[in-house]
């Protein structure tokens, strides 16, 4: 069905809805990896177009624990540490929802800052602690905290 729709001239695969969400963002957030691949095969699709809150396809896939979609998006060079409008990164969302495997994938990327705080000063570890995700807490604690600069 998606292939048929994408073949129609009047269908714009990067069109946003009233929440600023694109078909790619929906497909990523719902874990539809084949649809993600189809959309990424279209030159008019913007890989990391944010929604109205700054969430990208990667942040939505990470939040919902869709490991395969996360890997697909990272393979296409989506910025793995891009914050949303609240300063939360895909790692922060994955940690807050206890998505252990996605956390592992993101921590495996050198561009990801494990303890990057959001606009409220909360790091991914804080979200994992708040919700009691013990395995994610252990993963994040295995990364050194940055040393504060002496003033």
N, C-alpha and C positions, 0 to 999 in steps of 0.2 A: 504494500500500500504506500509506504513512504517513497519507494522508488518511483511509483506512478506519479505521486504528487510532485516530487522533485523534477520530473520530466515535463511538467506543465509550465508554460511561459509566465502565467499570471502568479505563480507561486514564488515568493521571495524567501529563500531559506534563512535569511538573517533578519527577518522582520521581528520587531519587538511588540509585546503586548502592553497592556496598561501598567504592568509591574516592571517593565523594562526587560522582560525575559525573552530570550530567543529560543527557537526549537532546540538548538544545541544545549542550552542551559537546562531545559526540561529533560532532554534525553539523558544528559549526564546525571542530573539529580535523581532520576528514576532508575538509573543503572542500565539503560538500554544501549549496550555496547555496540551492537550492529548498526543502530541508527546513528550513534555518535560517529562511527567510522564512515558511514554514508555522507553525513553532513560535512565531516572534515575533508571529504573528497571534493567538495565544491569550493571553487576559488572565491566565491562571494561570501563565504562564511568566515566571520571573524572569530578566531580561536578563544580569546579571553575577553570578549565583550561583557562588561558587567551589567547587572540588573540595577534597579533603582536604589538598592542599598549597597551597591558596589560588589556584590557577590558574583564570582565567575563560575563557569562550568566546573572548574577544578574544586573550588570551595564547596559547591553543592554536592559533587560526587564524594568528596572527602567527608563531609558532614553525615552523609547517608551510608558511608562505608562501602562504596562501590569500588573495590580494589582494581578490578580490570579496567574500568573506565578511568580511574586515576592514572594507571600506567599508560593507557592510550594517550591521554591528554599530556602527560609529562613527556611522552615520546614525540609529541608534536611541538615541544618547546613552550608550553604554557608556563608562565612565571610561577614557580612553586611557592613563593613566599609573598605573593601579591596580597596586600591587605584590602578588606572591604571598607565601607564608610565608617565603621566603628573601630577600624584598625586591627580587626581579627583576620588572621591568615588561615589558609586551608588546614595547617597543622593545629591551630587553636580550635577550629571547629571539630576536627577529627578527635582531638584529645577530649574535648568537652562531651562528646557523645560516645566515648569509649571505643572508638574504632581502631583497635590495636594494630591490625595489619596495615591499615592506611597510615597510621602514625609511623610504623616501621619503614614503609615505602618513602614517606616524606623525609624522615630523618636520614635516609640514605642519600639524600640530595645535598650537595655541598652548598647550594644556594639558600637552603632553609636555615633560619636562625631559630634554634630550639627554644630559646627563652625570651623571644621577642614579645614585649608587652603590647597590649592593644591600647586604645585611647583612654581606657579606665585604669591603666597600669597593671592589668591582669595578663600574666603569661599563660601559655598553654597548660603548664603544670597546675596552675591555680584552678583552671576549669576541670581538669581531671580529678583533682583533690575534692573539689566542691561536690562532684557527683559520685565520688567513691570508686573510680575506675582504677583499681589497684595495679593491674598489669601495665596500663598506660602510664601510671605514676612511676612505676619502676623503670620503664623505658626512658621517660623524660629525665628522671634523676640520674640516669647513667651518663648523661651529657653534662659536662662541667658548666656551672653557672659563670657568667662573666664576672671578672674581678672589678669592683668599683674603682673609679679613678680617684686617687687621693686629692683632696682640695685644700 
